[in-house]
Amino acid sequence: MTVALGLLVATVVIGVAGPLYLRTAVTPSVRPGLALAGWVSSIALMVLVALVAAVVLLAPRAYVVDGLIGMSHSCVNVVRADGGAAWEHVARAAGAAAVFCALGWVAAVAGRLSWRRRRWRREHLALLRAVSRCERSVLWVDEDTPLAYSVGGRDGAVVATRGVARLGPRERDAILAHERAHMRGRHHLLVLLADVVAEALPFVPLCRRAPGAIRVLVELAADAAAARLHGPGSVRAGLLAVVGRGAPSTALAMSRDAVEVRLRWLGGERAAAGRPHSRAGYALAAALALAPALVSIGVVALGVLAYCLSVRPA
């Protein structure tokens, strides 16, 4: 069970310590997209590692990676004179059942929230398209209050009011670029992922804190994308020009989440530099998220090996 135990420990380490080391990435010295990739990768990795651990626990011994290492089974045979390991089979089945139940609950919550938001999106956009005019993939609503938000999904859209259209061209273009960045980055899907794990596994620190962190990071990432096109000053002015109230809670609104943090970010030199994102950078963020899992597996393997070396046959 060496590999399975290491994977389970890795799951716990990512879930408990994740917010501590991921928090260091939420600084002006790190691009928001990379910090966002780190959070999303850590959540996905935690679920994947737990799933692999459950599969390893249930797989026949001949097909398990542990069969190549063999440390756990060898130790049991050394310590127990009869060579029996009935407790090991019970532990494997119980551990796998617990993991599969937790992942099944996550899947059930994901299906329920996805269906609910898909139905809301369909009804909301149908109503908007009936009362607004569509111009360049933007639904313009006849309302004087400057408000802009985006609705994700295949049939998603950017929604803006007449108040936004009356703003200066720099502010208006920056606002629309911000909302289009949400659509391109599939930020609505990332927020949904955070909401799912938070509702399904609220006792896990990484899951519990994911919605707040990811909502801030998707806004920072969209601000950075708009700043690369129109400059941080235009994005800052657009952020101050629109209001956040009035936008649906399931949509991503231009001026609702972490406004003060974003204004400070846009006022820094990092935002002014606006270096374009890199796929290699995202791959690096995902690789760094994998590091705690590899370290945990290595520590468990070394611990089992040390135990084996310390045991003397009777």
C-alpha positions in Angstrom: 0.0 0.0 0.0 3.0 2.3 -0.2 1.9 4.2 -3.3 -1.7 4.3 -2.2 -0.8 5.6 1.2 1.5 8.2 -0.4 -1.3 9.4 -2.7 -3.7 9.7 0.2 -1.2 11.7 2.2 -0.6 13.9 -0.9 -4.4 14.5 -1.1 -4.5 15.7 2.5 -1.4 17.9 2.1 -2.8 19.6 -1.0 -6.3 20.0 0.6 -5.0 21.3 3.9 -1.8 23.2 3.1 -2.8 24.4 -0.4 -4.2 27.7 0.7 -1.0 28.5 2.6 1.5 28.1 -0.3 -0.9 29.3 -3.0 -1.4 32.5 -1.0 2.2 33.5 -1.8 1.3 33.6 -5.5 -1.4 36.2 -5.1 1.1 39.2 -5.3 1.8 41.9 -7.9 5.0 40.1 -8.7 3.1 37.1 -10.1 0.8 37.4 -13.1 -2.9 36.7 -12.1 -3.2 34.1 -14.8 -0.4 32.0 -13.3 -1.8 32.3 -9.8 -5.2 31.3 -11.1 -3.6 28.3 -12.9 -2.0 27.3 -9.6 -5.3 27.3 -7.7 -7.2 25.4 -10.4 -4.4 22.9 -10.9 -4.3 22.2 -7.2 -8.0 21.6 -7.0 -8.0 19.3 -10.0 -4.8 17.5 -8.8 -6.3 16.9 -5.3 -9.4 15.2 -6.9 -7.2 13.2 -9.4 -4.7 12.0 -6.8 -7.6 10.9 -4.5 -9.2 9.0 -7.5 -5.9 7.3 -8.4 -5.4 6.3 -4.7 -8.8 4.7 -4.6 -8.1 2.8 -7.9 -4.7 1.6 -6.5 -6.4 0.4 -3.3 -8.9 -1.7 -5.2 -6.7 -3.0 -8.0 -5.5 -6.6 -7.8 -2.0 -6.9 -6.3 -0.4 -8.1 -9.6 -1.5 -5.0 -11.4 -0.7 -2.4 -8.7 2.4 -0.3 -8.8 2.9 -1.4 -5.2 3.6 -4.8 -6.6 6.8 -3.5 -8.1 7.9 -1.8 -4.9 6.5 -4.4 -2.5 7.7 -2.6 0.6 4.4 -2.5 2.5 3.6 -6.2 1.9 7.1 -7.4 2.7 7.1 -5.5 6.0 3.8 -7.1 7.0 5.2 -10.6 6.2 8.3 -9.9 8.3 6.4 -8.6 11.3 3.6 -11.2 11.2 4.7 -14.7 11.6 1.7 -16.2 9.9 2.2 -13.9 6.9 -1.5 -13.0 6.9 -2.7 -9.5 6.1 -6.5 -9.6 6.5 -6.4 -6.1 8.0 -4.8 -4.8 4.9 -7.7 -5.9 2.7 -10.1 -4.3 5.1 -8.1 -1.0 5.1 -7.9 -1.0 1.3 -11.7 -1.5 0.9 -12.6 1.1 3.5 -10.2 3.7 2.2 -11.3 3.2 -1.4 -15.0 3.3 -0.4 -14.5 6.6 1.5 -12.7 8.2 -1.5 -15.3 7.0 -4.0 -18.2 8.2 -1.8 -16.6 11.7 -1.5 -15.9 11.9 -5.2 -19.4 10.7 -6.0 -20.8 13.4 -3.8 -18.7 16.0 -5.6 -20.0 14.7 -8.9 -23.6 14.9 -7.7 -23.1 18.5 -6.5 -21.4 19.4 -9.8 -24.4 18.0 -11.8 -26.9 19.9 -9.6 -25.2 23.2 -9.8 -24.4 22.9 -13.5 -28.0 22.1 -14.3 -29.3 25.0 -12.2 -26.9 27.5 -13.7 -27.5 26.2 -17.3 -31.2 26.7 -16.8 -30.8 30.2 -15.4 -28.5 31.1 -18.2 -30.9 29.9 -20.8 -33.8 31.8 -19.3 -31.8 35.0 -18.6 -30.3 35.3 -22.0 -33.6 34.5 -23.7 -35.2 37.4 -21.8 -32.3 39.8 -22.6 -32.3 39.0 -26.3 -36.0 39.8 -26.4 -35.5 43.3 -24.9 -32.0 44.3 -26.0 -30.1 44.9 -29.3 -27.1 42.8 -30.2 -24.1 44.6 -31.6 -20.7 43.0 -32.1 -21.6 40.1 -29.7 -22.7 42.5 -27.0 -26.2 42.7 -25.7 -27.0 46.4 -25.1 -29.7 46.9 -22.5 -31.7 50.2 -22.5 -30.7 51.3 -19.0 -28.9 54.5 -18.0 -27.0 53.0 -15.1 -23.5 52.0 -16.3 -23.4 48.2 -15.7 -21.5 45.4 -17.5 -21.3 41.7 -16.9 -20.7 38.5 -18.8 -22.7 35.2 -18.9 -20.6 32.1 -19.6 -21.4 29.0 -21.5 -21.7 28.0 -25.2 -24.4 30.5 -25.8 -23.0 33.1 -23.4 -22.7 36.8 -24.0 -21.4 40.1 -22.8 -24.2 42.3 -21.4 -23.8 46.1 -21.1 -26.2 48.9 -20.5 -26.7 52.2 -22.4 -24.9 53.9 -19.6 -21.7 52.0 -20.6 -22.1 53.0 -24.2 -22.2 56.7 -23.2 -18.8 56.5 -21.5 -15.7 57.7 -23.1 -14.3 55.3 -25.8 -11.3 54.4 -23.7 -13.4 53.3 -20.7 -16.0 51.6 -22.8 -13.5 49.6 -24.8 -11.6 48.6 -21.6 -14.8 47.4 -19.9 -15.8 45.3 -22.9 -12.3 43.9 -23.2 -12.5 42.9 -19.6 -15.8 41.0 -20.1 -14.6 39.4 -23.3 -11.5 38.2 -21.4 -13.8 36.4 -19.0 -15.4 34.6 -22.0 -12.1 33.6 -23.6 -10.6 32.4 -20.4 -13.8 30.3 -19.5 -13.7 32.1 -16.1 -17.3 31.2 -15.4 -16.4 27.5 -15.6 -13.5 28.1 -13.1 -15.9 29.9 -10.7 -18.4 27.0 -11.0 -15.6 24.5 -10.2 -14.7 26.5 -7.1 -18.4 26.7 -6.0 -18.8 22.9 -6.5 -15.9 21.8 -4.4 -16.7 24.4 -1.7 -20.3 23.1 -1.4 -19.3 19.5 -1.6 -16.2 19.5 0.6 -16.5 22.6 2.9 -14.3 20.9 5.6 -11.3 20.9 3.2 -9.5 24.3 3.5 -8.5 24.4 -0.2 -12.1 23.8 -1.2 -13.6 26.2 1.3 -11.4 29.1 0.3 -11.4 28.4 -3.4 -14.5 30.5 -4.4 -13.2 33.7 -2.8 -9.7 33.3 -4.2 -10.7 32.3 -7.7 -13.3 35.1 -8.0 -10.6 37.6 -7.2 -8.1 36.0 -9.5 -10.4 35.8 -12.5 -11.2 39.5 -12.2 -7.4 40.3 -11.9 -6.7 38.1 -14.9 -9.4 39.9 -17.0 -8.1 43.3 -15.8 -4.6 42.3 -16.9 -5.9 41.1 -20.4 -7.8 44.4 -20.8 -4.8 46.4 -19.7 -2.6 44.8 -22.3 -5.0 46.1 -25.0 -6.0 49.5 -23.6 -3.6 50.3 -20.8 -4.1 50.0 -17.0 -5.3 53.6 -16.8 -8.3 52.9 -19.0 -9.2 49.7 -17.1 -9.0 51.6 -13.8 -11.2 54.4 -15.1 -13.7 51.8 -16.5 -13.7 50.0 -13.2 -14.6 53.2 -11.4 -17.2 54.2 -13.9 -19.5 51.2 -13.7 -21.5 49.9 -10.8 -21.5 46.3 -9.4 -25.0 46.1 -8.0 -27.7 44.9 -10.3 -25.7 42.1 -12.0 -26.8 38.5 -11.4 -24.9 36.7 -8.7 -24.0 33.9 -11.1 -22.5 36.3 -13.7 -19.1 37.9 -13.6 -19.6 41.7 -13.3 -17.0 44.3 -14.1 -17.2 46.2 -10.8 -18.3 43.9 -8.0 -15.6 41.6 -6.6 -12.4 42.9 -4.9 -12.6 46.4 -6.4 -10.1 47.9 -4.0 -7.6 45.1 -4.5 -7.9 45.5 -8.3 -7.5 49.2 -8.2 -4.2 48.8 -6.2 -3.1 46.1 -8.7 -3.8 48.3 -11.7 -1.9 51.2 -10.1 1.2 49.1 -9.7 4.1 48.9 -12.1 3.3 45.2 -12.8 0.0 46.0 -14.3 1.5 48.8 -16.4 4.1 46.3 -17.8 1.3 44.0 -19.0 3.4 41.2 -20.3 1.4 38.7 -22.4 0.7 35.4 -20.8 2.6 32.2 -21.8 1.3 28.7 -22.1 4.7 27.6 -20.8 4.0 29.7 -17.7 0.7 27.9 -17.2 2.4 24.5 -17.6 5.0 25.6 -15.0 2.2 26.6 -12.6 0.6 23.2 -13.0 4.0 21.5 -12.5 4.6 23.4 -9.3 1.1 22.4 -8.0 2.2 18.8 -8.5 5.3 19.2 -6.3 3.5 18.7 -3.0 2.1 15.4 -4.2 5.5 14.1 -5.3 7.1 15.2 -2.1 4.4 13.5 0.0 4.7 10.2 -2.0 8.5 10.4 -1.6 8.3 11.0 2.2 5.9 8.1 2.7 8.0 5.8 0.6 11.1 6.7 2.5 9.3 6.3 5.8 8.1 2.8 4.9 11.6 1.9 3.7 13.1 3.1 6.9 10.6 1.0 8.9 11.5 -2.1 6.8 15.2 -1.6 7.4 14.6 -1.3 11.1 12.6 -4.5 11.4 14.4 -7.7 12.2 12.8 -11.1 11.3 11.8 -13.1 14.4 
